Amino acid sequence: MKYRLLAGGSALVLTAALSACDVSSGPDSGDGGGRTAVDVWLMRDSVSAQFQREFTADFEKRHPEIDVRIQIQEWDGIGQKITAALASNDAPDVIEAGNTQVAQYAESGGLLDLSDRKGELNGEDWLSGLAEPGSYEGRQYGIPYYAANRVVVHRTDLFEKAGVDAAGIKTREQWIDATTRLNKGGTQGIYLPGQMWYALAGFIWDEGGDLASESGGKWSGALDTPEALRGMAFYEELQALGEGPKDSDEDDPPQAEVMAQGQVAQIISTPGGAGVIAENNPGLKGRLGFFPIPGRTADTPGAVFTGGSDLVVPAAAAHPEEAVAFIRELTGDTWQKKLALAMSYVPNRTTLASAVADDPGAAAMAVGAANGHATPNTPGWAAVEAENPIKDYMTAVLTGGDAAKEAAKASQDITRAMNAGS
């Protein structure tokens, strides 16, 4: 699997090395023949063509009164397309949306409030990193669909050579110690670029801080709190144990390609990064492993940004009850387990983590997902990501700037962007 991070909506999207095509199931009968046609938008590579066919056949067998018509959408430009659909009288019945995009759609009034359906949709144990951004002003609009998050991808042979047991790395202190031991003899203990702000967010959440906070309806940047500054201090300590650039992120240069060159012991990545590494250096196939990002204490994994998708029902949907039936099946136990195995996703509920126990990368993700978080749940966050003062802040600190002063400046920029974009 390959994974990419969408700039427009912060949704971490798993791009499968499978060919998914636009498959519409059932006759294009509209509402004729006594059957109701339910139109569904799913995103490119959120399911394989095979999974889509199997699910649709089973759903229509269980619901013979419904024809499912799935249209595969492209991620590029999807925000504008969904916005237009929600404002029209011809919206589909179900839409897959990036989890952090839901708030902006809900703010417009274009989504159906599904708060009273949480019980029948297993809302008691949803992953918080999907459920929280799927809500807006205390109401639930997005139903968790699937998740993905970052783990530590490591070279098992280099760990063995250094006498490091990856399974024993549970705390930040142990992680720093192991990385220091690996950082010898021409090996970089870790390749961590200076602007991987999602990793920084996890360290800040671990300390009890956040990227921004809300009070009285106004949002303010929070990088200058003591908790956030401690998170940045840990990032600086870890980043110094490698040779990652201080002024770019994981895509410049692509960190998986850097690790493929053979001198890097660890990167922070989604598990799909291992496939890219092996593709660029086949000699590393079978020498790559995974473990959850360590936390401050051994009993809690490190906090991670939970990317993924929610399913929403437009307020203008022609068939809302049938839409909920579709969502109930796709997010239920049977198909969540099958989806996780087919696509190496993390299921939408904590109680289903065992479904990926035999997939090392997905299993490591599932452990981290239990401590998953999302970016600030407000439509204004999109403006922050477009400008992204967090990256500039990180570079400034890593190149010798005063952390407190740079954090105060970045927090002011976040405050301005959030409130201007709300």
Summary of the structure (lengths in Angstrom):
residues: 422
radius of gyration: 21.7
end to end distance: 35.2
largest distance: 72.2
contacts: 1525
relative contact order: 0.18
helix: 43%
strand: 19%
